């Protein structure tokens, strides 16, 4: 399924997917690149930082670092599942907040439509 949005002033059309996102699920483990593609820069940046920290911890050869790396791996998998479920919804909400409308929805004009 997908959702079609229209920008009220420019008339540009965007088609956004709904539901599960395999690209965000798998891609969030690789620097969060699909999140940037959807315009979710804050989440993408958070995943870049998380992945860099996890990579640095994985290079440290101590037992404590190994335990931390295991925990970070579980957190990373949890975040990947979260983004798989929510990234498309967050991108849709972002566009709606930026003023995009559903394709069939007319912009509201003050003073019109009242008798």
KEKOLFI-287774 format. One record per residue: z, x, y of N, C-alpha, C in turn; residue in three letters; residue number from 1. Coordinates in pm, 1 decimal, padded with zeros to 6 digits. Each point is the difference from the previous one (the first is absolute). Layout:
<gulos>
+----------+----------+----------+----------+----------+----------+----------+----------+----------+------+-----+
:      n.w :      n.u :      n.v :     ca.w :     ca.u :     ca.v :      c.w :      c.u :      c.v : code : pos :
+----------+----------+----------+----------+----------+----------+----------+----------+----------+------+-----+
:        Z :        X :        Y :        Z :        X :        Y :        Z :        X :        Y :  ALA : NUM :
...
+----------+----------+----------+----------+----------+----------+----------+----------+----------+------+-----+
</gulos>
This chain:
<gulos>
+----------+----------+----------+----------+----------+----------+----------+----------+----------+------+-----+
:      n.w :      n.u :      n.v :     ca.w :     ca.u :     ca.v :      c.w :      c.u :      c.v : code : pos :
+----------+----------+----------+----------+----------+----------+----------+----------+----------+------+-----+
:  00000.0 :  00084.1 : -00117.1 :  00000.0 : -00084.1 :  00117.1 :  00000.0 :  00088.8 :  00123.6 :  UNK :   1 :
: -00048.0 : -00057.3 :  00107.6 : -00002.6 :  00073.5 :  00125.0 :  00021.6 : -00096.7 :  00116.0 :  UNK :   2 :
:  00032.9 :  00058.1 :  00114.9 :  00024.0 : -00075.7 :  00121.4 : -00098.0 :  00050.6 :  00105.2 :  UNK :   3 :
: -00063.6 : -00092.6 :  00070.6 : -00093.6 :  00037.2 :  00105.0 :  00066.2 : -00022.6 :  00135.1 :  UNK :   4 :
: -00001.4 :  00104.3 :  00082.5 :  00058.1 : -00006.9 :  00133.6 : -00109.5 :  00020.8 :  00103.3 :  UNK :   5 :
:  00021.0 : -00058.6 :  00119.6 : -00094.3 :  00014.5 :  00109.7 :  00077.5 :  00038.3 :  00124.7 :  UNK :   6 :
: -00052.2 :  00098.3 :  00073.6 :  00063.7 :  00039.3 :  00125.8 : -00041.2 : -00101.1 :  00105.8 :  UNK :   7 :
:  00096.1 : -00057.4 :  00074.9 : -00032.5 : -00109.9 :  00091.5 : -00089.2 :  00040.6 :  00117.1 :  UNK :   8 :
:  00005.5 :  00122.8 :  00045.7 : -00081.3 :  00037.9 :  00115.8 : -00130.4 :  00067.6 : -00038.1 :  UNK :   9 :
:  00001.8 :  00086.1 : -00099.0 : -00122.4 :  00072.4 : -00036.7 : -00081.6 : -00073.2 : -00105.1 :  UNK :  10 :
:  00063.6 : -00088.2 : -00076.8 : -00069.7 : -00070.8 : -00106.0 : -00017.7 :  00081.5 : -00127.0 :  UNK :  11 :
:  00057.5 :  00121.6 : -00004.0 : -00009.0 :  00083.1 : -00120.2 :  00063.5 : -00071.9 : -00118.1 :  UNK :  12 :
: -00056.0 :  00022.5 : -00117.9 :  00049.4 : -00061.9 : -00123.2 :  00056.1 :  00109.6 : -00089.6 :  UNK :  13 :
:  00115.2 : -00025.9 : -00061.1 :  00060.7 :  00089.9 : -00098.3 :  00033.7 : -00081.1 : -00123.8 :  UNK :  14 :
: -00030.9 :  00055.9 : -00114.5 :  00035.1 : -00062.6 : -00127.3 :  00105.2 :  00089.0 : -00064.3 :  UNK :  15 :
:  00119.3 : -00056.7 : -00020.5 :  00111.4 :  00074.6 : -00058.0 :  00032.5 : -00055.4 : -00138.1 :  UNK :  16 :
:  00027.0 :  00088.7 : -00095.2 :  00036.5 : -00046.5 : -00134.2 :  00142.7 : -00054.2 : -00002.2 :  UNK :  17 :
:  00025.3 : -00084.7 : -00096.8 :  00134.7 : -00052.8 : -00020.8 :  00050.6 :  00045.9 : -00136.4 :  UNK :  18 :
:  00132.6 : -00003.4 : -00016.3 :  00058.0 :  00028.9 : -00130.2 :  00019.6 :  00147.6 : -00027.4 :  UNK :  19 :
: -00000.9 :  00035.0 : -00126.1 :  00028.6 :  00135.1 : -00047.2 : -00105.8 :  00098.5 :  00048.3 :  UNK :  20 :
:  00042.9 :  00119.5 :  00039.4 : -00091.1 :  00104.4 :  00044.9 :  00018.0 :  00124.3 : -00086.8 :  UNK :  21 :
: -00095.8 :  00023.7 : -00088.8 :  00006.9 :  00119.7 : -00083.9 : -00012.3 :  00125.9 :  00083.8 :  UNK :  22 :
: -00084.0 : -00004.4 :  00102.0 : -00019.4 :  00120.0 :  00081.4 :  00128.7 :  00038.4 :  00072.8 :  UNK :  23 :
:  00075.9 : -00097.6 :  00048.0 :  00126.3 :  00032.5 :  00067.1 :  00108.3 :  00039.2 : -00099.9 :  UNK :  24 :
: -00003.3 : -00058.6 : -00117.7 :  00098.0 :  00035.8 : -00101.7 : -00017.2 :  00145.6 : -00041.8 :  UNK :  25 :
: -00119.9 :  00035.5 : -00036.6 : -00025.3 :  00136.6 : -00046.3 : -00011.1 :  00096.7 :  00117.8 :  UNK :  26 :
: -00066.1 : -00042.1 :  00105.7 : -00023.5 :  00087.4 :  00114.3 :  00123.4 :  00033.3 :  00080.8 :  UNK :  27 :
:  00103.2 : -00084.0 : -00006.7 :  00122.5 :  00030.5 :  00075.7 :  00068.2 :  00123.9 : -00055.6 :  UNK :  28 :
: -00029.2 :  00034.1 : -00125.5 :  00056.4 :  00120.6 : -00058.8 : -00075.0 :  00126.0 :  00044.7 :  UNK :  29 :
: -00114.0 : -00018.5 :  00065.0 : -00080.9 :  00111.4 :  00049.0 : -00009.2 : -00007.8 :  00152.0 :  UNK :  30 :
:  00110.8 :  00028.9 :  00065.3 :  00008.9 :  00005.6 :  00145.5 : -00023.3 : -00132.5 :  00071.1 :  UNK :  31 :
: -00003.3 : -00109.4 : -00069.7 : -00007.9 : -00130.5 :  00063.6 : -00131.1 : -00029.4 :  00070.5 :  UNK :  32 :
: -00108.8 :  00061.3 : -00041.2 : -00127.8 : -00015.6 :  00069.5 : -00049.8 : -00144.5 :  00009.6 :  UNK :  33 :
:  00011.8 : -00083.2 : -00104.5 : -00044.7 : -00139.1 :  00014.3 :  00081.3 : -00077.9 :  00104.1 :  UNK :  34 :
:  00123.7 :  00040.9 :  00022.4 :  00080.7 : -00068.1 :  00101.0 : -00055.3 :  00026.3 :  00139.6 :  UNK :  35 :
: -00044.3 :  00122.2 :  00024.9 : -00063.8 :  00031.3 :  00128.2 : -00128.5 : -00080.3 :  00015.9 :  UNK :  36 :
: -00074.8 : -00015.7 : -00108.2 : -00125.4 : -00074.8 :  00003.3 :  00023.6 : -00146.2 :  00039.6 :  UNK :  37 :
:  00112.3 : -00056.3 : -00039.2 :  00033.2 : -00138.3 :  00033.5 :  00068.0 : -00013.1 :  00136.2 :  UNK :  38 :
:  00017.6 :  00111.1 :  00068.9 :  00061.4 : -00004.0 :  00132.3 :  00151.4 :  00003.8 : -00003.1 :  UNK :  39 :
:  00058.6 :  00031.0 : -00113.8 :  00145.2 :  00005.7 : -00014.1 :  00045.1 :  00144.7 :  00019.3 :  UNK :  40 :
: -00011.5 :  00046.6 :  00124.3 :  00024.1 :  00141.2 :  00030.3 :  00144.0 :  00041.6 : -00022.1 :  UNK :  41 :
:  00095.5 : -00085.6 :  00031.5 :  00141.1 :  00036.8 : -00017.8 :  00031.7 :  00018.2 : -00148.0 :  UNK :  42 :
: -00044.7 : -00094.0 : -00082.9 :  00023.1 :  00011.3 : -00144.2 : -00075.6 :  00118.0 : -00058.3 :  UNK :  43 :
: -00121.8 :  00022.1 :  00047.3 : -00077.0 :  00114.3 : -00046.9 :  00067.9 :  00131.6 :  00035.9 :  UNK :  44 :
:  00051.9 :  00008.4 :  00121.3 :  00071.7 :  00120.9 :  00042.8 :  00126.2 :  00021.3 : -00082.3 :  UNK :  45 :
:  00070.3 : -00108.4 : -00028.3 :  00121.1 :  00011.0 : -00082.0 : -00034.2 :  00052.6 : -00139.1 :  UNK :  46 :
: -00112.0 : -00045.0 : -00055.6 : -00039.6 :  00047.8 : -00132.6 : -00046.1 :  00145.5 :  00003.9 :  UNK :  47 :
: -00062.5 :  00043.2 :  00109.3 : -00037.0 :  00140.8 :  00013.9 :  00125.0 :  00087.0 : -00003.0 :  UNK :  48 :
:  00100.6 : -00038.3 :  00079.0 :  00124.9 :  00076.1 :  00004.7 :  00068.2 : -00001.8 : -00136.0 :  UNK :  49 :
:  00007.8 : -00116.7 : -00062.8 :  00064.4 : -00012.0 : -00130.8 : -00069.5 :  00089.2 : -00102.6 :  UNK :  50 :
: -00133.3 : -00003.4 : -00003.1 : -00074.0 :  00079.1 : -00098.5 :  00012.6 :  00150.1 :  00024.7 :  UNK :  51 :
:  00007.2 :  00041.1 :  00125.5 :  00019.0 :  00142.0 :  00030.2 :  00138.5 :  00045.1 : -00043.5 :  UNK :  52 :
:  00102.0 : -00080.7 :  00029.0 :  00136.4 :  00034.8 : -00042.9 :  00006.8 :  00006.0 : -00151.8 :  UNK :  53 :
: -00059.9 : -00096.6 : -00068.7 :  00001.6 : -00001.0 : -00146.6 : -00071.8 :  00122.9 : -00056.8 :  UNK :  54 :
: -00109.2 :  00041.4 :  00062.7 : -00072.5 :  00117.8 : -00047.5 :  00081.9 :  00127.5 :  00020.0 :  UNK :  55 :
:  00069.7 :  00009.3 :  00111.8 :  00083.6 :  00118.1 :  00025.4 :  00115.5 :  00005.4 : -00098.5 :  UNK :  56 :
:  00063.2 : -00114.4 : -00024.9 :  00111.9 : -00004.7 : -00095.1 : -00047.8 :  00037.8 : -00139.9 :  UNK :  57 :
: -00120.8 : -00041.4 : -00036.2 : -00052.6 :  00032.3 : -00133.4 : -00021.5 :  00149.7 : -00019.0 :  UNK :  58 :
: -00016.7 :  00074.4 :  00108.0 : -00022.9 :  00144.2 : -00009.2 :  00129.1 :  00081.7 : -00010.5 :  UNK :  59 :
:  00113.9 : -00062.3 :  00025.6 :  00128.0 :  00071.7 : -00002.9 :  00048.0 :  00007.1 : -00146.1 :  UNK :  60 :
:  00026.2 :  00120.2 : -00051.1 :  00032.2 :  00015.5 : -00143.1 :  00150.3 : -00005.1 : -00030.6 :  UNK :  61 :
:  00068.4 : -00104.7 :  00041.1 :  00142.2 : -00013.2 : -00033.6 :  00021.5 : -00132.5 : -00072.6 :  UNK :  62 :
:  00113.4 : -00010.5 : -00068.0 :  00031.2 : -00122.9 : -00072.5 :  00023.5 : -00115.8 :  00095.9 :  UNK :  63 :
:  00065.3 :  00028.2 :  00110.2 :  00026.2 : -00103.8 :  00100.0 : -00131.5 : -00053.2 :  00058.4 :  UNK :  64 :
: -00094.3 :  00089.6 :  00025.4 : -00130.2 : -00042.0 :  00051.9 : -00076.9 : -00082.1 : -00103.3 :  UNK :  65 :
:  00016.4 :  00031.7 : -00128.2 : -00065.9 : -00077.5 : -00104.6 :  00052.3 : -00143.1 : -00004.2 :  UNK :  66 :
:  00132.2 : -00015.8 :  00015.2 :  00058.2 : -00135.1 :  00003.9 : -00049.8 : -00075.8 :  00122.5 :  UNK :  67 :
: -00004.7 :  00068.2 :  00114.9 : -00049.5 : -00062.7 :  00122.1 : -00147.1 : -00037.2 : -00015.3 :  UNK :  68 :
: -00077.3 :  00085.6 : -00062.3 : -00141.5 : -00028.4 : -00022.4 : -00016.9 : -00123.2 : -00089.3 :  UNK :  69 :
:  00084.2 : -00014.1 : -00100.8 : -00005.0 : -00119.8 : -00085.0 :  00029.2 : -00126.6 :  00079.5 :  UNK :  70 :
:  00099.7 :  00007.3 :  00086.8 :  00032.2 : -00115.3 :  00084.8 : -00111.8 : -00032.0 :  00097.4 :  UNK :  71 :
: -00057.3 :  00102.8 :  00059.8 : -00111.4 : -00022.2 :  00092.0 : -00122.4 : -00056.6 : -00071.2 :  UNK :  72 :
: -00019.6 :  00039.7 : -00124.9 : -00111.5 : -00054.9 : -00077.9 :  00019.3 : -00149.4 : -00022.6 :  UNK :  73 :
:  00122.3 : -00040.2 : -00034.2 :  00028.3 : -00143.3 : -00019.0 : -00016.9 : -00077.7 :  00129.8 :  UNK :  74 :
:  00045.6 :  00057.3 :  00110.5 : -00016.2 : -00065.1 :  00129.6 : -00148.6 : -00011.5 :  00034.0 :  UNK :  75 :
: -00076.4 :  00105.0 : -00025.9 : -00144.1 : -00003.2 :  00025.6 : -00071.1 : -00107.2 : -00080.3 :  UNK :  76 :
:  00038.1 : -00015.3 : -00126.2 : -00060.3 : -00105.1 : -00083.1 :  00036.7 : -00137.8 :  00053.8 :  UNK :  77 :
:  00125.4 : -00016.3 :  00041.2 :  00042.6 : -00127.1 :  00059.8 : -00077.1 : -00031.1 :  00127.7 :  UNK :  78 :
: -00019.9 :  00100.8 :  00084.8 : -00077.8 : -00020.2 :  00122.4 : -00145.5 : -00033.4 : -00031.2 :  UNK :  79 :
: -00056.1 :  00063.0 : -00102.2 : -00138.3 : -00028.1 : -00038.8 : -00015.2 : -00146.4 : -00043.0 :  UNK :  80 :
:  00094.7 : -00049.4 : -00079.5 : -00004.1 : -00140.3 : -00042.3 :  00017.2 : -00091.8 :  00121.0 :  UNK :  81 :
:  00092.3 :  00034.3 :  00090.3 :  00021.7 : -00079.2 :  00121.8 : -00129.2 : -00009.9 :  00081.4 :  UNK :  82 :
: -00067.2 :  00114.3 :  00022.2 : -00122.9 : -00003.0 :  00077.7 : -00112.1 : -00071.9 : -00074.2 :  UNK :  83 :
: -00000.1 :  00007.3 : -00131.7 : -00098.0 : -00076.3 : -00076.5 :  00012.7 : -00148.9 :  00026.0 :  UNK :  84 :
:  00123.2 : -00049.1 :  00007.3 :  00024.1 : -00141.7 :  00025.3 : -00015.3 : -00037.5 :  00146.9 :  UNK :  85 :
:  00044.0 :  00085.4 :  00092.6 :  00015.4 : -00041.4 :  00138.7 : -00100.5 :  00055.4 :  00100.5 :  UNK :  86 :
: -00075.4 :  00101.9 : -00031.4 : -00085.2 :  00064.9 :  00101.4 : -00103.1 : -00095.5 :  00059.0 :  UNK :  87 :
: -00064.1 : -00080.9 : -00082.4 : -00099.4 : -00092.7 :  00053.4 :  00064.3 : -00103.8 :  00091.1 :  UNK :  88 :
:  00117.6 : -00047.6 : -00035.4 :  00071.2 : -00096.8 :  00083.9 :  00042.1 :  00064.7 :  00131.6 :  UNK :  89 :
:  00048.0 :  00124.1 : -00004.7 :  00041.4 :  00068.8 :  00122.7 : -00120.2 :  00024.9 :  00090.6 :  UNK :  90 :
: -00115.8 :  00032.1 : -00057.2 : -00120.4 :  00020.7 :  00081.4 : -00044.2 : -00131.0 :  00064.8 :  UNK :  91 :
:  00005.5 : -00110.3 : -00073.3 : -00034.5 : -00130.8 :  00055.4 :  00093.4 : -00035.7 :  00114.5 :  UNK :  92 :
:  00129.7 :  00019.3 : -00020.4 :  00097.5 : -00027.9 :  00106.2 : -00025.4 :  00085.7 :  00122.9 :  UNK :  93 :
: -00039.0 :  00124.4 : -00020.1 : -00029.1 :  00089.7 :  00111.8 : -00115.9 : -00053.3 :  00082.8 :  UNK :  94 :
: -00108.1 : -00041.1 : -00064.7 : -00114.9 : -00052.0 :  00073.1 :  00033.9 : -00130.5 :  00071.8 :  UNK :  95 :
:  00078.8 : -00085.4 : -00063.6 :  00040.6 : -00123.9 :  00066.5 :  00086.0 :  00029.9 :  00122.5 :  UNK :  96 :
:  00086.8 :  00099.6 : -00009.0 :  00082.2 :  00040.4 :  00114.8 : -00085.6 :  00058.0 :  00112.9 :  UNK :  97 :
: -00113.4 :  00060.6 : -00035.8 : -00089.2 :  00057.0 :  00101.0 : -00090.6 : -00105.4 :  00063.8 :  UNK :  98 :
:  00014.5 : -00126.1 : -00039.6 : -00074.5 : -00107.8 :  00063.2 : -00118.6 : -00052.9 : -00078.6 :  UNK :  99 :
: -00026.7 :  00054.7 : -00117.6 : -00108.9 : -00051.0 : -00083.2 :  00038.2 : -00138.7 : -00048.8 :  UNK : 100 :
: -00099.0 : -00085.2 : -00022.6 :  00022.5 : -00136.4 : -00047.7 : -00071.5 : -00018.9 : -00133.2 :  UNK : 101 :
:  00047.9 : -00097.2 : -00076.5 : -00072.9 : -00035.9 : -00121.5 : -00137.5 : -00051.8 :  00042.6 :  UNK : 102 :
: -00101.4 :  00024.3 : -00079.0 : -00138.1 : -00026.7 :  00039.6 : -00023.8 : -00145.1 :  00040.6 :  UNK : 103 :
:  00065.8 : -00094.6 : -00061.0 : -00019.9 : -00140.7 :  00034.3 :  00087.0 : -00049.4 :  00113.5 :  UNK : 104 :
:  00086.1 :  00084.0 :  00052.2 :  00096.2 : -00041.3 :  00102.2 : -00056.6 :  00026.7 :  00139.1 :  UNK : 105 :
:  00008.7 : -00098.6 :  00086.7 : -00047.1 :  00016.3 :  00137.5 :  00114.0 :  00051.1 :  00087.4 :  UNK : 106 :
: -00031.5 :  00086.0 :  00098.0 :  00105.3 :  00045.8 :  00091.5 :  00049.7 : -00115.9 :  00085.7 :  UNK : 107 :
:  00127.2 :  00000.8 :  00030.6 :  00060.1 : -00105.1 :  00080.7 : -00024.5 :  00030.6 :  00147.1 :  UNK : 108 :
: -00052.0 : -00100.2 :  00069.3 : -00024.7 :  00015.7 :  00143.0 :  00092.4 : -00092.7 :  00075.2 :  UNK : 109 :
:  00075.9 :  00050.1 :  00095.6 :  00093.1 : -00086.3 :  00072.5 : -00074.7 : -00107.4 :  00078.6 :  UNK : 110 :
:  00052.8 : -00120.5 : -00006.9 : -00056.1 : -00110.3 :  00076.6 : -00111.2 : -00075.9 : -00069.7 :  UNK : 111 :
: -00054.3 :  00052.5 : -00107.0 : -00107.4 : -00069.8 : -00070.6 :  00058.7 : -00078.6 : -00117.0 :  UNK : 112 :
: -00062.5 : -00107.8 : -00031.8 :  00042.1 : -00078.0 : -00114.7 :  00108.4 : -00101.8 :  00033.1 :  UNK : 113 :
:  00044.0 : -00004.9 :  00124.3 :  00100.8 : -00099.2 :  00038.8 : -00065.9 : -00104.5 :  00088.1 :  UNK : 114 :
:  00037.3 : -00124.1 : -00017.5 : -00053.9 : -00107.4 :  00082.0 :  00094.5 : -00037.3 :  00108.6 :  UNK : 115 :
+----------+----------+----------+----------+----------+----------+----------+----------+----------+------+-----+
</gulos>
